[in-house]
Amino acid sequence: MRIEDGYGIFDVNIVGTFTNQTYLGTFKVKCLLSPMEQIKADKLYRDILGSNAHLTSNHVASLAYAASQLHIRIVEHPAFWEGESIGGSHIVDENVILDVIDKAIEAQAVFVEDKKKELIERQEVLANLIRNKKIVPEDSEEEAPITSSESEEENETLGEENV
């Protein structure tokens, strides 16, 4: 799996539990859904389950959740996924749908973890700059030292003003 620009890209090579058919291909999924996309996925989930959703088995509810999430998340898919109104809904091998949703959720987890790591790295860089007095917090009365490049810029500006 790789993450690029907020999308998870992964390959599948899945053998269907019922048909023994092999499903090969590459998916590109959104790692995160916007609030409106979350609402659309939830509406689709409720539409799939119908008016008596409370009577639905956990297994069927899981399939409905997977179908609704994947309908919103998938932006590119292999030919075998192409289906009727909801991609993948024609596939009788449920393990294929469940494997794809697992990978889509994994893409989200990897994306979020990568963002956390990036934040920690930025915070460490900032903390080191503050510790080394390269920058000073705003509430401090100290002035940040001027680096050599800043002094050259100031000298050029002062020279231009005096001309």
trRosetta pair geometry for C-beta under 8 A, 3 or more apart (Angstrom, degrees):
i j d omega theta_ij theta_ji phi_ij phi_ji
1 8 5.9 -14 -168 -167 109 101
1 9 7.1 150 -156 75 57 48
1 10 4.4 -19 -103 -89 81 108
1 103 6.8 -174 -90 -162 126 96
1 106 6.5 -140 -65 116 171 117
1 107 6.2 -144 -169 -89 132 79
1 110 6.4 166 115 -6 131 166
2 8 7.5 154 81 -153 38 54
2 9 5.2 -18 63 59 86 98
2 10 7.7 165 21 -73 58 62
3 6 7.7 28 -178 -86 94 8
3 7 7.1 159 -155 79 57 40
3 8 5.7 -29 -99 -97 73 64
3 9 7.7 172 -91 15 24 77
3 31 6.5 38 -136 -73 110 141
3 107 6.7 146 -93 -159 93 83
3 110 5.7 -164 -46 114 129 114
3 111 5.3 162 -134 -87 144 80
3 114 6.3 -150 64 0 156 160
4 7 5.6 -25 70 62 74 91
4 9 6.2 7 17 -6 110 121
6 30 6.9 -6 143 -150 94 68
6 31 5.3 -131 -174 29 56 111
6 32 6.7 -69 -161 28 101 95
6 111 6.9 67 -136 -143 47 139
7 28 5.3 10 171 -176 129 93
7 29 6.5 152 -161 74 76 35
7 30 6.3 -50 -108 -100 72 37
7 31 6.3 -151 -104 -22 17 89
7 75 6.7 -68 -127 35 128 136
7 107 7.8 -26 169 177 39 137
8 27 7.9 11 104 106 87 93
8 28 7.3 164 82 -153 47 46
8 29 4.9 -16 59 61 96 92
8 30 7.9 8 17 94 84 9
8 31 5.3 113 -30 -81 95 85
8 103 7.3 179 133 150 135 83
8 104 6.7 160 65 -130 138 47
8 106 7.5 136 -156 90 157 74
8 107 2.4 -58 -59 -140 164 136
8 108 7.4 -76 -30 -38 138 47
8 110 6.9 108 -106 55 116 121
8 111 6.8 -101 -61 -43 99 113
9 26 6.6 9 -175 -178 88 107
9 27 7.2 -179 -145 90 46 51
9 28 5.1 -10 -101 -103 82 77
9 29 8.0 175 -78 21 37 66
10 26 7.1 174 92 -149 30 66
10 27 5.8 -11 62 57 77 92
10 29 7.8 -18 20 12 100 108
10 103 5.0 -137 80 177 158 131
10 106 8.0 59 -58 78 159 119
10 107 6.9 -128 -21 -69 122 113
11 24 7.7 -5 -177 -165 95 70
11 25 7.1 -169 -148 106 67 26
11 26 5.1 -37 -96 -94 69 75
11 27 7.9 164 -97 16 22 71
12 23 6.1 -17 119 113 118 96
12 24 6.8 -171 92 -135 70 30
12 25 6.0 -2 51 58 94 66
12 26 7.7 173 13 -89 73 27
12 27 6.7 41 -15 -9 111 109
12 78 7.7 -120 48 2 106 135
12 96 7.7 88 163 -151 147 82
12 99 6.5 115 -137 121 122 122
12 100 6.5 -35 -76 -87 151 83
12 103 7.1 -126 -79 -12 101 162
13 22 7.0 -10 -168 -171 69 102
13 23 7.5 171 -144 83 24 57
13 24 5.4 18 -107 -106 70 81
14 22 7.2 153 80 -155 40 54
14 23 4.6 -14 62 57 92 104
14 93 7.7 160 130 125 113 135
14 95 6.7 -170 180 117 123 98
14 96 5.1 144 107 -109 145 77
14 99 5.3 167 -101 60 144 162
15 20 6.1 -8 -179 -151 103 50
15 21 7.3 164 -153 80 57 32
15 22 5.4 -29 -97 -97 71 69
15 23 7.7 -178 -84 15 21 76
16 19 4.4 11 95 49 139 89
16 20 6.1 -82 69 -25 83 11
16 21 4.6 22 16 48 127 79
16 22 7.7 -129 -1 -70 81 23
16 23 6.7 87 -47 -20 91 108
16 91 7.6 -144 -107 -179 126 101
16 92 7.4 63 -169 81 138 76
16 93 2.9 -97 -142 -95 105 156
16 95 6.6 156 -138 53 48 105
16 96 5.9 -28 -95 -39 84 114
17 93 5.7 142 30 -149 67 92
17 94 7.3 -37 39 49 120 76
17 95 4.7 99 -15 -6 113 134
18 92 5.7 -82 73 122 144 103
18 93 5.3 -154 32 -95 93 73
18 94 7.9 72 -14 8 118 77
19 92 6.4 100 -35 73 118 111
19 93 5.6 -92 21 -56 101 112
21 93 6.7 -142 49 -25 100 144
23 78 7.6 148 179 76 83 142
23 80 5.4 -152 -137 101 91 160
23 91 7.7 25 -89 -136 145 138
23 93 7.4 -160 -26 72 130 140
23 96 5.2 66 16 -126 162 127
24 78 6.9 177 104 -141 49 167
24 80 7.8 103 48 -1 49 138
25 77 6.9 52 134 176 138 58
25 78 2.3 -49 -151 -54 159 148
25 79 7.2 -165 -98 24 144 61
25 80 6.3 -162 -16 27 142 104
25 81 7.2 -131 83 -18 156 106
26 76 7.3 -5 111 117 89 109
26 78 6.3 114 36 -59 47 95
27 74 6.1 -69 -160 -128 106 100
27 76 6.7 158 -159 89 39 69
27 77 5.4 10 -114 -109 79 68
27 78 7.2 -68 -64 -10 69 83
27 81 7.6 94 -95 -49 102 158
27 100 6.4 120 -50 -146 165 103
27 103 7.1 111 60 102 136 133
27 104 7.6 -71 129 -73 142 90
28 74 7.3 101 75 -159 54 60
28 75 5.0 -59 102 67 100 93
28 76 3.8 37 31 41 113 104
28 77 7.7 -121 31 -56 68 50
29 70 7.8 -65 -117 -133 123 67
29 73 4.5 18 -161 151 102 103
29 74 5.4 -41 -100 -94 83 50
29 75 6.7 157 -110 10 26 82
29 103 7.7 137 10 112 145 88
29 104 4.5 -115 168 -122 170 93
29 107 5.6 137 75 52 114 161
30 33 6.1 94 111 -79 132 63
30 37 7.4 -50 94 164 161 165
30 72 7.5 -63 38 132 131 77
30 73 4.9 -130 43 -146 88 65
30 75 6.4 96 -42 -31 82 113
31 107 5.1 -123 -107 137 79 95
31 108 5.0 146 -174 -99 67 54
31 110 7.7 -100 -132 68 122 81
31 111 3.6 75 -176 -28 147 164
31 112 7.8 -177 161 -34 115 71
32 108 6.3 115 -75 -129 58 95
32 111 6.7 -133 -35 108 93 147
32 112 7.9 111 -74 -65 109 90
33 37 3.8 -133 -169 98 98 120
33 38 4.9 133 111 -59 124 74
33 41 6.6 -34 -153 -10 166 137
33 72 6.2 36 -117 131 129 129
33 73 6.8 -77 -70 -85 106 82
34 37 4.6 95 48 7 75 103
34 38 7.1 -133 94 -6 40 85
35 38 5.6 -53 -149 33 33 114
35 39 6.5 34 152 -20 65 104
36 39 5.5 -51 -150 35 35 114
36 40 6.4 37 151 -20 66 103
37 40 5.5 -50 -145 36 35 113
37 41 6.3 36 154 -19 66 103
37 72 5.1 135 -173 -180 96 129
38 41 5.8 -53 -147 36 30 110
38 42 6.3 29 153 -18 64 108
39 42 5.7 -56 -148 38 30 111
39 43 6.3 32 153 -21 65 105
40 43 5.7 -52 -146 35 31 111
40 44 6.3 31 155 -18 64 106
40 72 5.8 138 95 -99 111 129
41 44 5.8 -55 -149 38 30 111
41 45 6.3 38 150 -24 64 104
41 68 4.8 115 -169 146 72 97
41 69 5.5 51 -158 -94 133 49
41 71 7.2 159 -115 64 78 95
41 72 4.4 -81 -74 0 100 149
41 73 7.9 40 -93 -32 135 85
42 45 5.4 -48 -149 31 34 117
42 46 6.5 29 154 -14 65 103
42 68 7.3 104 -78 151 17 144
43 46 5.9 -57 -151 39 32 107
43 47 6.2 34 151 -21 66 107
44 47 5.5 -53 -145 37 32 114
44 48 6.3 37 154 -24 65 102
44 67 7.7 -130 138 113 115 87
44 68 4.0 160 97 -132 107 101
44 71 6.0 -122 155 65 166 146
44 72 7.4 -177 20 -40 146 106
44 86 7.7 133 -176 -101 128 128
45 48 5.9 -54 -152 31 27 111
45 49 6.6 16 155 -10 62 109
45 64 5.5 102 -150 142 71 100
45 65 5.8 29 -125 -99 123 53
45 68 3.9 -86 -65 -2 75 169
45 69 7.9 36 -69 -37 112 71
46 49 5.9 -60 -146 42 32 106
46 53 6.5 -55 -139 -67 68 150
47 50 7.5 32 178 -71 31 43
48 64 4.2 170 103 -142 133 105
48 67 6.3 128 -104 80 162 130
48 68 6.2 -129 -4 -57 136 107
48 86 8.0 13 -91 -36 120 165
49 52 7.9 -130 151 77 84 47
49 53 3.9 54 134 -110 131 96
49 56 5.3 -66 -148 -47 107 154
49 60 7.7 119 -115 130 85 104
49 61 6.8 27 -100 -108 126 73
49 64 5.3 53 -60 -156 87 170
50 53 6.4 169 69 -61 54 71
52 55 4.5 -6 152 20 106 120
52 56 7.4 142 114 -37 73 79
53 56 5.4 -33 -164 -2 49 122
53 61 7.7 87 -172 -103 89 102
56 60 4.9 -120 -171 86 98 118
56 61 5.0 118 121 -60 123 90
56 64 7.4 -24 -175 -1 155 143
57 60 4.8 90 57 11 85 100
57 61 6.8 -147 94 -5 43 89
58 61 5.5 -56 -145 40 32 114
58 62 6.3 38 154 -24 65 104
59 62 5.8 -54 -153 31 29 112
59 63 6.7 26 151 -15 63 104
60 63 5.6 -51 -149 36 36 112
60 64 6.3 37 151 -19 67 105
61 64 5.6 -53 -146 37 32 112
61 65 6.3 36 153 -21 65 104
62 65 5.7 -51 -147 35 30 113
62 66 6.3 31 154 -19 64 105
62 98 7.3 22 144 -105 115 107
63 66 5.7 -53 -147 37 31 112
63 67 6.2 31 155 -19 65 107
63 94 6.4 -65 -101 -141 117 112
63 97 6.6 51 -139 107 80 146
63 98 7.8 -62 -97 -66 68 92
64 67 5.8 -54 -145 38 30 111
64 68 6.2 24 159 -15 65 109
65 68 6.1 -61 -146 39 26 105
65 69 6.1 22 159 -15 65 112
65 101 7.7 91 111 -155 84 156
66 69 6.0 -61 -145 40 26 108
66 70 6.0 17 163 -13 65 114
66 97 5.2 103 128 152 140 102
66 98 6.1 -80 -100 -94 161 53
66 100 7.6 104 -176 74 112 89
66 101 3.9 -96 -135 -49 96 153
67 70 6.1 -61 -141 42 24 105
67 71 6.2 33 157 -30 62 107
67 86 5.3 46 -179 152 108 143
67 88 6.8 -157 -117 85 78 108
67 89 5.9 59 -135 -87 127 94
67 97 6.8 -16 -70 -163 74 134
68 71 5.7 -48 -147 26 29 117
68 72 7.0 14 158 -6 60 106
68 86 7.9 -46 -82 -140 44 139
69 72 6.3 -71 -160 42 30 100
69 73 5.7 12 157 -10 72 122
69 101 6.0 83 77 -132 128 107
69 104 6.7 153 134 105 114 146
70 73 5.6 -62 -125 48 32 104
70 74 5.3 26 -180 -21 74 113
70 87 6.7 -115 129 79 107 101
70 88 6.2 -11 113 29 148 146
70 97 7.3 -122 -4 -157 159 83
70 100 6.1 51 -111 117 138 118
70 101 5.8 -91 -54 -84 109 85
70 104 6.4 -164 -97 -25 78 163
71 74 7.2 -38 -117 29 11 101
71 86 5.0 -56 -89 -142 122 93
71 87 6.5 156 -104 32 65 87
73 104 5.2 80 126 -161 156 136
74 77 5.2 21 177 -56 130 116
74 81 7.3 -137 180 159 161 152
74 87 6.2 -93 70 71 149 149
74 100 8.0 0 -77 166 124 126
74 104 7.5 -74 -66 -97 77 133
77 81 3.9 -70 155 60 133 150
77 82 7.2 163 95 -53 116 65
77 87 6.1 117 42 -179 169 150
78 81 5.6 107 64 -4 65 101
79 82 5.7 -36 -165 5 49 117
80 91 7.4 65 154 -88 97 118
81 87 4.8 28 155 179 95 110
81 88 5.2 -24 -151 -64 81 82
81 91 7.8 -35 -118 -39 50 130
81 100 7.9 114 -108 -109 122 163
82 87 6.5 -45 -109 -125 26 93
83 86 6.7 -18 86 86 121 45
83 87 5.2 139 29 -131 99 37
83 88 6.0 -126 -3 4 140 19
83 89 5.2 173 123 44 152 75
83 90 4.1 -175 -136 3 119 110
83 91 7.4 -96 -76 -23 139 79
84 89 6.0 -71 47 71 101 117
84 90 5.9 123 -8 -53 95 108
85 89 7.2 -10 62 34 69 150
86 89 4.2 75 79 -32 96 131
88 91 5.3 -40 -166 11 63 121
88 96 7.2 -157 -152 114 106 106
88 97 5.3 127 160 -102 126 94
88 100 6.9 -122 -112 48 154 156
91 94 7.8 151 113 -78 93 30
91 96 5.2 -83 153 70 147 136
91 97 6.2 164 76 -47 124 97
93 96 4.7 70 99 -9 102 109
93 97 7.9 160 100 -5 61 81
94 97 5.7 -55 -159 37 49 109
94 98 6.0 40 149 -14 77 110
95 98 5.6 -59 -141 45 35 109
95 99 5.9 40 157 -25 69 106
96 99 5.9 -53 -146 34 26 110
96 100 6.5 24 155 -17 62 106
97 100 5.9 -57 -150 36 29 109
97 101 6.5 24 155 -14 65 106
98 101 5.9 -52 -144 38 33 107
98 102 6.3 40 153 -24 64 104
99 102 5.6 -52 -150 33 32 115
99 103 6.5 28 154 -16 64 105
100 103 5.8 -56 -151 37 33 109
100 104 6.4 35 150 -21 66 105
101 104 5.4 -52 -145 36 36 114
101 105 6.3 35 155 -17 67 104
102 105 5.9 -57 -149 39 29 108
102 106 6.3 33 149 -22 64 107
103 106 5.3 -49 -145 36 34 117
103 107 6.5 44 151 -26 64 98
104 107 5.6 -45 -153 26 33 115
104 108 7.0 34 148 -17 60 99
105 108 5.6 -48 -156 32 38 114
105 109 6.6 38 147 -18 66 103
106 109 5.5 -54 -148 37 36 111
106 110 6.2 35 154 -19 68 105
107 110 5.8 -53 -145 38 30 110
107 111 6.2 33 154 -21 63 108
108 111 5.7 -56 -148 36 29 113
108 112 6.3 26 157 -16 65 107
109 112 5.9 -55 -145 38 29 108
109 113 6.2 28 156 -17 64 109
110 113 5.8 -57 -146 40 29 111
110 114 6.2 33 154 -22 65 106
111 114 5.8 -55 -149 34 28 112
111 115 6.5 27 153 -18 63 106
112 115 5.7 -55 -151 36 32 112
112 116 6.5 35 150 -21 64 103
113 116 5.6 -51 -150 33 34 114
113 117 6.5 35 152 -19 65 103
114 117 5.7 -54 -150 35 33 112
114 118 6.4 35 151 -20 65 104
115 118 5.5 -50 -147 35 34 115
115 119 6.5 37 152 -21 64 103
116 119 5.7 -54 -152 34 32 113
116 120 6.5 31 152 -18 65 104
117 120 5.7 -54 -149 36 33 111
117 121 6.3 34 153 -19 65 106
118 121 5.7 -55 -149 36 31 112
118 122 6.4 29 154 -17 65 105
119 122 5.8 -55 -148 37 31 109
119 123 6.3 30 154 -19 65 107
120 123 5.7 -55 -147 37 31 112
120 124 6.4 33 153 -21 65 105
121 124 5.7 -54 -149 34 30 111
121 125 6.5 31 153 -18 64 104
122 125 5.7 -53 -150 36 33 112
122 126 6.3 32 153 -17 66 108
123 126 5.7 -55 -146 40 32 112
123 127 6.1 34 154 -21 66 106
124 127 5.6 -52 -143 36 31 112
124 128 6.3 32 156 -19 64 105
125 128 5.9 -56 -151 36 29 110
125 129 6.5 30 152 -19 63 106
126 129 5.6 -54 -149 35 32 112
126 130 6.4 30 153 -16 66 105
126 135 7.7 -54 -154 60 71 133
127 130 5.7 -55 -148 38 32 110
127 131 6.1 35 152 -21 66 107
128 131 5.5 -51 -141 38 32 113
128 132 6.0 15 162 -4 66 111
129 132 6.1 -65 -141 49 25 99
129 134 4.2 -82 -159 62 79 116
129 135 4.9 24 142 21 115 101
130 133 7.4 26 -179 -81 33 34
130 134 7.6 -75 -57 46 22 76
130 135 6.0 -50 -82 76 61 82
130 136 7.2 108 -134 -113 75 30
130 137 6.4 35 -131 -42 124 87
133 136 6.6 16 -148 -74 70 87
133 142 7.3 -72 -142 139 110 146
133 144 7.0 174 170 -136 70 62
133 145 6.1 70 129 -5 101 109
134 144 6.9 19 148 -160 30 108
134 145 7.2 -61 -119 50 37 99
134 147 7.6 27 -149 -65 88 112
135 144 5.3 -15 -128 -113 39 136
136 140 4.6 -111 169 72 105 136
136 142 4.8 -148 -134 87 150 99
136 143 6.7 -164 18 -172 152 12
136 144 4.6 -149 1 -68 97 80
137 140 4.8 101 65 -13 80 107
146 150 4.6 -128 -166 90 85 125
146 151 5.2 101 135 -58 123 88
146 154 7.4 -26 -162 -5 144 141
147 150 4.8 96 53 6 74 103
147 151 7.2 -142 95 -5 38 86
148 151 5.8 -53 -147 36 34 109
148 152 6.5 36 154 -20 65 103
149 152 5.7 -51 -149 34 34 113
149 153 6.5 35 151 -19 64 104
150 153 5.6 -54 -150 36 34 112
150 154 6.4 33 152 -18 67 105
151 154 5.6 -52 -146 38 35 111
151 155 6.2 37 154 -20 66 104
152 155 5.7 -53 -147 37 31 112
152 156 6.4 32 153 -19 64 104
153 156 5.8 -54 -149 36 31 111
153 157 6.3 29 153 -18 64 107
154 157 5.6 -56 -147 39 32 111
154 158 6.1 31 155 -18 67 107
155 158 5.7 -53 -141 39 30 110
155 159 6.1 33 156 -22 64 107
156 159 5.7 -53 -146 36 29 113
156 160 6.4 29 155 -20 63 106
157 160 5.8 -54 -148 34 31 110
157 161 6.5 29 155 -19 64 105
158 161 5.8 -55 -148 35 32 110
158 162 6.4 23 157 -15 65 110
159 162 6.1 -63 -148 39 29 106
159 163 6.8 40 153 -38 63 101
160 163 5.8 -46 -156 12 35 117
